[in-house]
Amino acid sequence: MDNQEKSRYVKKNQDLFELINKIKLWPARSGILHGIKTIENRGNSMIITTHCGEHFVVWDSKTSRSARWLRHHWFNHACPKCHVPEWKLEKYTQTVFTDDRR
């Protein structure tokens, strides 16, 4: 494979459920990036279970804190209990969020 990795393009303004379902990462308020084990959609909300056993009930919103943090790649470090692989973090940091108004 080349040393240059291809950028991955994801639509910028989509529902949080769709975004998390593609990326499979969850940014906690403390700045820790968790790996997602399961996502259960419940209409306007969803239940997220991480690999370290944490459960979050979140609202499905395009403009939420977590959606902004995912789009801007804001996180301190990955959760050591979730064991997020290095290749997944690399792929996430190379992801480009684009406007779909082209």
Rosetta blueprint (number, residue, H / E / L):
1 M L
2 D L
3 N L
4 Q L
5 E L
6 K L
7 S L
8 R E
9 Y E
10 V E
11 K E
12 K L
13 N L
14 Q L
15 D L
16 L H
17 F H
18 E H
19 L H
20 I H
21 N H
22 K H
23 I H
24 K L
25 L E
26 W E
27 P E
28 A L
29 R L
30 S L
31 G L
32 I E
33 L E
34 H E
35 G E
36 I E
37 K E
38 T E
39 I E
40 E E
41 N E
42 R E
43 G L
44 N L
45 S E
46 M E
47 I E
48 I E
49 T E
50 T E
51 H L
52 C L
53 G L
54 E L
55 H E
56 F E
57 V E
58 V E
59 W E
60 D L
61 S L
62 K L
63 T L
64 S L
65 R H
66 S H
67 A H
68 R H
69 W H
70 L H
71 R H
72 H H
73 H L
74 W L
75 F L
76 N L
77 H E
78 A E
79 C L
80 P L
81 K L
82 C L
83 H L
84 V L
85 P L
86 E H
87 W H
88 K H
89 L H
90 E H
91 K H
92 Y H
93 T H
94 Q L
95 T E
96 V E
97 F E
98 T E
99 D L
100 D L
101 R L
102 R L
